[in-house]
Amino acid sequence: MKIFKLTASIAVATALSSCGLINEAGVDDESARLSLFGQDLSFFSKYGVDATVIGQGDSLVVVSAAMQGRVLTSTYGGVEAPSIGWFNKRLMVNKEADKQAKDFGGEDRFWIGPQGGDFSVFFANGAIMNEENWRIPADFSSEPWKLVAKNQSQVKFERTAEIENIKGSKFKVRAQREVSVLSRKNVGEILGIDIPDSLDIVAYQSFNSLTNLGDKQWTPDGGLLNISVQSCFNANKGVRIFVPYRPGDPAQLGDIVRDNYFESSGASTSGRLVIAPDFVQVKGDAMNMFGIGITPRRSEGIVLSYDASNNILTVIMYIKPSGMRSYLPNSWRGISEGFNGDAISIYNNGPMARTSMRAEKFYEISTHSPALALAPNKSQFHLQRTFHFHGSEHDLGIISYKLANISISQMRGDAE
């Protein structure tokens, strides 16, 4: 096997976007094989993608100041182990790509919101909400962030930005982000469980904050903002995503899941969405574009995905604020959802129903903060933690069952 030299820093070049708009790739590739971490480091170096490696031992994470401080990918076993995150290599090679209308992916990136609804910041003032008009604010897609501090296992970034929503309201903000790699001991303490020694682990957290630098409080009249963290991973036919939910009367808690976010474009969750008594399951196979949402009343603050082809269990958790909060919509529905938005959303990339083209092979898990009605110079944070476990199905099943009461046979989809 070829040995790849690990460098602490690699050169970088491009930017960000939202996972939802990269559809067709034109490549028929059914392989579930992941690239090696060392191969991805070589790719970054070859194409001038400025990247920095942080970590402990063989648990390594790649971050980039030029790409808004995002985590591009990670690995649990050094340069010869699989690279877990999905990032769009085609666009990184294409220097002429429209950075504000394309998706560069990454395992963990700071996202400003809302994406949909009456206060969307992804559409110009008065624009119709469609794919042609969709644009990411430049400070979160194509502009570099400042690297504030760095050590072996932690980096800090920040960016001052001006944002305008679809109603024409303007916001001056400071976005800050801290990414920290977590040790095996940290993981056990955070999750409150014993981690089998036989499991490989890479884990990290991102602490994301937004500060109102304007001279007026943000209000529903002019529009509110929120923070999201979006995480893209490699899709294949063996991937399934699980969102545990709080059971209860729909009259009190609302629908268990919102689906058919892309129904207007011909996409459908039919046959791809399973609502079990205590969790929602969807496929992460990049075979059909669809999206779902889980409201804060239903969310348990945790999402799991299992890649049966590569024996990787991914757990994403976020700090869920206490009490009843207003949330902003993530979908582009034609009707206003007011402040009854999502705390968690899942996106599976795929071709549009009207085309037979293949799609970029990724799925996305996103967590969202409440709507932020910040007074001048006030801040709010959103913390997300990502855990990747690799090993035997038996040991992975122990983790999934302890955390979410989901067995390994359910993770594999044996009941389908």
TAKAZI-V324703 format. One record per residue. N is the residue number from 1. PSI is psi in degrees with one decimal (* if undefined). D_LAST is the distance of its C-alpha to the last C-alpha in Angstrom with 1 decimal. Layout:
n->[N | N]
psi->[PSI | PSI]
d_last->[D_LAST | D_LAST]
This chain:
n->[1 | 2 | 3 | 4 | 5 | 6 | 7 | 8 | 9 | 10 | 11 | 12 | 13 | 14 | 15 | 16 | 17 | 18 | 19 | 20 | 21 | 22 | 23 | 24 | 25 | 26 | 27 | 28 | 29 | 30 | 31 | 32 | 33 | 34 | 35 | 36 | 37 | 38 | 39 | 40 | 41 | 42 | 43 | 44 | 45 | 46 | 47 | 48 | 49 | 50 | 51 | 52 | 53 | 54 | 55 | 56 | 57 | 58 | 59 | 60 | 61 | 62 | 63 | 64 | 65 | 66 | 67 | 68 | 69 | 70 | 71 | 72 | 73 | 74 | 75 | 76 | 77 | 78 | 79 | 80 | 81 | 82 | 83 | 84 | 85 | 86 | 87 | 88 | 89 | 90 | 91 | 92 | 93 | 94 | 95 | 96 | 97 | 98 | 99 | 100 | 101 | 102 | 103 | 104 | 105 | 106 | 107 | 108 | 109 | 110 | 111 | 112 | 113 | 114 | 115 | 116 | 117 | 118 | 119 | 120 | 121 | 122 | 123 | 124 | 125 | 126 | 127 | 128 | 129 | 130 | 131 | 132 | 133 | 134 | 135 | 136 | 137 | 138 | 139 | 140 | 141 | 142 | 143 | 144 | 145 | 146 | 147 | 148 | 149 | 150 | 151 | 152 | 153 | 154 | 155 | 156 | 157 | 158 | 159 | 160 | 161 | 162 | 163 | 164 | 165 | 166 | 167 | 168 | 169 | 170 | 171 | 172 | 173 | 174 | 175 | 176 | 177 | 178 | 179 | 180 | 181 | 182 | 183 | 184 | 185 | 186 | 187 | 188 | 189 | 190 | 191 | 192 | 193 | 194 | 195 | 196 | 197 | 198 | 199 | 200 | 201 | 202 | 203 | 204 | 205 | 206 | 207 | 208 | 209 | 210 | 211 | 212 | 213 | 214 | 215 | 216 | 217 | 218 | 219 | 220 | 221 | 222 | 223 | 224 | 225 | 226 | 227 | 228 | 229 | 230 | 231 | 232 | 233 | 234 | 235 | 236 | 237 | 238 | 239 | 240 | 241 | 242 | 243 | 244 | 245 | 246 | 247 | 248 | 249 | 250 | 251 | 252 | 253 | 254 | 255 | 256 | 257 | 258 | 259 | 260 | 261 | 262 | 263 | 264 | 265 | 266 | 267 | 268 | 269 | 270 | 271 | 272 | 273 | 274 | 275 | 276 | 277 | 278 | 279 | 280 | 281 | 282 | 283 | 284 | 285 | 286 | 287 | 288 | 289 | 290 | 291 | 292 | 293 | 294 | 295 | 296 | 297 | 298 | 299 | 300 | 301 | 302 | 303 | 304 | 305 | 306 | 307 | 308 | 309 | 310 | 311 | 312 | 313 | 314 | 315 | 316 | 317 | 318 | 319 | 320 | 321 | 322 | 323 | 324 | 325 | 326 | 327 | 328 | 329 | 330 | 331 | 332 | 333 | 334 | 335 | 336 | 337 | 338 | 339 | 340 | 341 | 342 | 343 | 344 | 345 | 346 | 347 | 348 | 349 | 350 | 351 | 352 | 353 | 354 | 355 | 356 | 357 | 358 | 359 | 360 | 361 | 362 | 363 | 364 | 365 | 366 | 367 | 368 | 369 | 370 | 371 | 372 | 373 | 374 | 375 | 376 | 377 | 378 | 379 | 380 | 381 | 382 | 383 | 384 | 385 | 386 | 387 | 388 | 389 | 390 | 391 | 392 | 393 | 394 | 395 | 396 | 397 | 398 | 399 | 400 | 401 | 402 | 403 | 404 | 405 | 406 | 407 | 408 | 409 | 410 | 411 | 412 | 413 | 414 | 415 | 416]
psi->[137.8 | 137.6 | 131.3 | 133.4 | 129.0 | 125.1 | 145.2 | -22.2 | 142.3 | 168.9 | 160.5 | 167.6 | -40.5 | -131.0 | -158.6 | -174.5 | -174.7 | 140.4 | -24.5 | -13.6 | 6.8 | 105.0 | -85.4 | 141.4 | -20.5 | 17.3 | 127.4 | 90.6 | 106.0 | 3.4 | 138.5 | 2.9 | 132.0 | 148.2 | 157.7 | 151.3 | -41.8 | -35.2 | -40.0 | -37.0 | -39.7 | -37.9 | -47.1 | -43.2 | -43.1 | -39.4 | 17.2 | 33.6 | 109.9 | 112.9 | 147.3 | 134.5 | 126.7 | 159.7 | -172.8 | 119.3 | -126.5 | -1.5 | 104.6 | 146.1 | 135.2 | 124.3 | 161.5 | 120.3 | -36.7 | -21.0 | 47.5 | 28.9 | 18.6 | 156.2 | 118.0 | -46.3 | 175.5 | 169.4 | 155.7 | -5.3 | 28.6 | -166.0 | -22.4 | 6.5 | 165.2 | 147.8 | 120.8 | -37.2 | 155.1 | 129.8 | 152.2 | 95.4 | -33.9 | -42.3 | -31.5 | -31.7 | -31.8 | 99.4 | -15.4 | 2.6 | 146.8 | 103.8 | -24.6 | -1.3 | 18.2 | 163.5 | 121.6 | -1.8 | -145.8 | 151.6 | -27.9 | 112.0 | 146.3 | 129.4 | 131.0 | 146.3 | 175.9 | 157.7 | -35.5 | -169.8 | -172.1 | -16.4 | 22.4 | 139.5 | 13.8 | 3.1 | 140.7 | 161.8 | 118.6 | 1.4 | 151.8 | 137.7 | 94.0 | 172.8 | -34.0 | -34.3 | -6.0 | 125.7 | 138.7 | 138.1 | 132.2 | -34.4 | -12.9 | 12.4 | -42.5 | -5.4 | 139.4 | 153.4 | 159.2 | 129.8 | 111.7 | -39.9 | 155.6 | 139.1 | -165.9 | -32.8 | 12.0 | 143.2 | 150.6 | 138.1 | 159.3 | 161.9 | 132.0 | 133.2 | 157.3 | 128.4 | 142.2 | 135.0 | 179.8 | -20.2 | -6.0 | 1.2 | 141.3 | 144.3 | 131.5 | 124.2 | 160.2 | 121.3 | 132.6 | 149.4 | 132.6 | 122.4 | 126.3 | 131.0 | 136.7 | 139.0 | 168.5 | -39.0 | -43.3 | -45.2 | -47.1 | -41.1 | -41.4 | -44.8 | -19.1 | 29.1 | 160.5 | 130.0 | 120.8 | 136.1 | -23.6 | -13.1 | 136.5 | 144.4 | 139.7 | 131.7 | 149.8 | 166.3 | 150.9 | 125.5 | 112.5 | 131.0 | 154.2 | 132.6 | 136.2 | 109.0 | 3.2 | -177.9 | 7.3 | 151.7 | 144.9 | 131.6 | 161.6 | -24.1 | -45.7 | -21.6 | 149.8 | 160.1 | 166.9 | 170.4 | 136.2 | 154.6 | 124.9 | 137.4 | 118.4 | 133.6 | 163.1 | 130.5 | 149.5 | 174.4 | -14.7 | 9.2 | 132.3 | 143.9 | 137.3 | 129.9 | 101.5 | 142.8 | 161.7 | 117.4 | 158.6 | 175.6 | 124.1 | -27.1 | -27.0 | -38.4 | -8.9 | -177.0 | 149.3 | -41.9 | 145.7 | 128.7 | -173.2 | 38.8 | -27.0 | 25.8 | -32.5 | -21.3 | 9.1 | -1.1 | 156.1 | 148.0 | 4.5 | 125.0 | -0.6 | -5.6 | 127.1 | 126.0 | 101.7 | 173.2 | -26.0 | 9.0 | 157.0 | 136.1 | 134.3 | 161.8 | 140.8 | 68.1 | -2.0 | 31.0 | -13.0 | 123.6 | 123.4 | 162.8 | 148.0 | 162.9 | 149.8 | 127.0 | 161.2 | -28.2 | -25.7 | -23.7 | 139.0 | 4.8 | 16.7 | 143.3 | 141.0 | 147.6 | 147.7 | 123.0 | 95.5 | -25.6 | -27.3 | 6.7 | 49.4 | 122.7 | 124.2 | 132.3 | 127.0 | 128.7 | 148.7 | 156.8 | 113.1 | 120.4 | 148.8 | 160.2 | 177.2 | 124.3 | 157.2 | 139.0 | 149.7 | 151.4 | 144.1 | -26.5 | 166.4 | 32.8 | 147.5 | -21.0 | 149.7 | 134.8 | 5.6 | -125.8 | 24.2 | 58.6 | -162.8 | 146.9 | -29.2 | 139.2 | 147.7 | 135.2 | 130.9 | 117.7 | 159.5 | 169.5 | 151.8 | 154.1 | -26.2 | -0.5 | 155.8 | 5.8 | 149.2 | 164.1 | 157.6 | 134.4 | 83.2 | 160.5 | 163.9 | 136.5 | 128.9 | 141.5 | 149.1 | 142.2 | 167.4 | 170.6 | 137.6 | 109.8 | 68.3 | 135.2 | 163.4 | 134.4 | 11.8 | 153.0 | 160.2 | 147.3 | 161.7 | 119.4 | 126.4 | 140.1 | 138.9 | 128.6 | 126.2 | 128.7 | 137.7 | 135.6 | -154.6 | 155.4 | -34.7 | -49.7 | -37.6 | -36.2 | -32.9 | -44.3 | -49.6 | -36.1 | -40.9 | -36.8 | -35.2 | 6.3 | 34.8 | 124.4 | 165.3 | -30.4 | -36.6 | -38.0 | -35.9 | -16.9 | 31.5 | -25.9 | -9.8 | *]
d_last->[37.5 | 39.3 | 40.5 | 40.4 | 43.1 | 41.9 | 44.1 | 44.1 | 44.6 | 43.9 | 45.3 | 43.1 | 43.2 | 41.0 | 39.1 | 36.1 | 34.1 | 30.9 | 27.6 | 26.9 | 29.3 | 28.8 | 26.7 | 27.6 | 28.7 | 29.3 | 27.9 | 25.3 | 24.0 | 20.6 | 21.8 | 20.1 | 23.5 | 25.2 | 29.0 | 31.2 | 32.9 | 36.2 | 35.4 | 34.6 | 37.9 | 39.7 | 38.2 | 39.5 | 42.8 | 43.1 | 42.4 | 44.3 | 41.4 | 43.1 | 40.8 | 41.6 | 39.9 | 39.9 | 38.4 | 39.1 | 39.1 | 36.1 | 34.2 | 35.2 | 34.7 | 36.1 | 37.7 | 39.9 | 42.7 | 43.1 | 39.5 | 39.9 | 39.3 | 35.6 | 33.7 | 32.8 | 30.8 | 30.9 | 30.4 | 30.3 | 32.4 | 35.2 | 35.9 | 34.1 | 30.8 | 28.0 | 28.8 | 26.0 | 27.0 | 26.7 | 30.0 | 31.1 | 33.4 | 34.3 | 35.9 | 37.6 | 39.3 | 40.3 | 43.3 | 43.7 | 40.4 | 40.5 | 39.6 | 39.1 | 36.6 | 34.4 | 31.9 | 32.9 | 29.9 | 30.2 | 28.4 | 30.5 | 33.0 | 35.2 | 34.4 | 36.8 | 35.7 | 35.1 | 33.4 | 33.3 | 35.2 | 39.0 | 39.8 | 37.8 | 39.5 | 37.6 | 39.7 | 43.5 | 45.7 | 45.1 | 42.4 | 39.7 | 36.2 | 34.8 | 33.7 | 37.3 | 38.9 | 36.5 | 38.4 | 37.8 | 41.0 | 42.9 | 43.3 | 39.5 | 38.9 | 42.0 | 44.5 | 44.8 | 44.9 | 47.6 | 46.9 | 48.6 | 48.1 | 46.4 | 46.3 | 44.3 | 41.2 | 41.7 | 42.6 | 43.8 | 44.0 | 45.4 | 46.1 | 48.3 | 47.1 | 48.0 | 45.3 | 45.6 | 43.1 | 42.7 | 45.4 | 47.9 | 48.0 | 48.6 | 47.6 | 49.2 | 46.9 | 46.7 | 43.3 | 43.1 | 40.4 | 40.3 | 37.8 | 38.0 | 36.3 | 35.3 | 36.1 | 34.0 | 36.2 | 35.6 | 31.9 | 32.1 | 34.6 | 32.7 | 29.3 | 31.2 | 29.5 | 30.5 | 29.1 | 28.9 | 31.6 | 29.4 | 27.3 | 28.6 | 29.0 | 30.2 | 30.5 | 32.7 | 33.5 | 35.0 | 37.5 | 38.1 | 40.9 | 42.5 | 46.2 | 48.1 | 51.2 | 52.5 | 55.2 | 53.2 | 50.3 | 47.1 | 46.6 | 44.3 | 47.2 | 47.1 | 43.5 | 41.7 | 39.8 | 36.9 | 35.5 | 32.1 | 30.7 | 28.3 | 26.3 | 25.0 | 22.9 | 21.8 | 18.6 | 16.6 | 13.2 | 12.4 | 13.3 | 11.6 | 14.0 | 14.3 | 17.1 | 18.2 | 20.2 | 23.0 | 22.2 | 25.0 | 26.6 | 26.0 | 29.7 | 30.5 | 27.8 | 26.7 | 23.3 | 20.4 | 19.6 | 21.5 | 19.7 | 20.9 | 23.6 | 24.1 | 23.8 | 27.4 | 26.9 | 24.3 | 21.2 | 18.3 | 15.2 | 13.8 | 10.1 | 10.3 | 11.0 | 9.4 | 12.3 | 12.0 | 15.3 | 16.7 | 14.9 | 13.7 | 11.0 | 11.6 | 11.4 | 14.7 | 15.1 | 18.3 | 17.1 | 17.7 | 20.2 | 19.3 | 20.3 | 19.8 | 22.2 | 22.5 | 25.9 | 28.1 | 28.0 | 24.3 | 24.2 | 24.4 | 25.8 | 23.0 | 20.1 | 18.1 | 16.4 | 15.2 | 16.0 | 14.5 | 16.8 | 19.8 | 19.1 | 20.2 | 19.4 | 21.1 | 22.2 | 24.2 | 26.4 | 29.2 | 32.2 | 31.6 | 35.0 | 36.0 | 36.9 | 36.1 | 36.3 | 36.1 | 33.5 | 33.8 | 31.3 | 29.3 | 28.2 | 30.7 | 30.4 | 33.5 | 34.1 | 35.3 | 33.1 | 36.2 | 35.5 | 32.1 | 30.2 | 27.4 | 27.5 | 24.3 | 22.9 | 20.1 | 20.7 | 18.7 | 21.3 | 21.0 | 23.2 | 24.5 | 23.2 | 26.7 | 26.8 | 25.3 | 26.5 | 24.4 | 24.1 | 25.1 | 22.2 | 21.9 | 20.2 | 22.3 | 22.4 | 25.5 | 27.3 | 30.3 | 33.5 | 35.1 | 37.6 | 40.8 | 44.1 | 46.2 | 50.0 | 52.1 | 51.6 | 48.8 | 45.5 | 41.9 | 39.3 | 35.5 | 34.2 | 30.9 | 29.9 | 27.5 | 26.4 | 24.9 | 24.2 | 23.8 | 23.7 | 21.9 | 18.4 | 20.2 | 22.5 | 20.1 | 18.0 | 21.4 | 22.0 | 18.7 | 19.0 | 22.7 | 22.4 | 19.4 | 18.2 | 14.9 | 14.2 | 13.6 | 10.5 | 9.0 | 10.8 | 9.2 | 5.6 | 5.6 | 3.8 | 0.0]
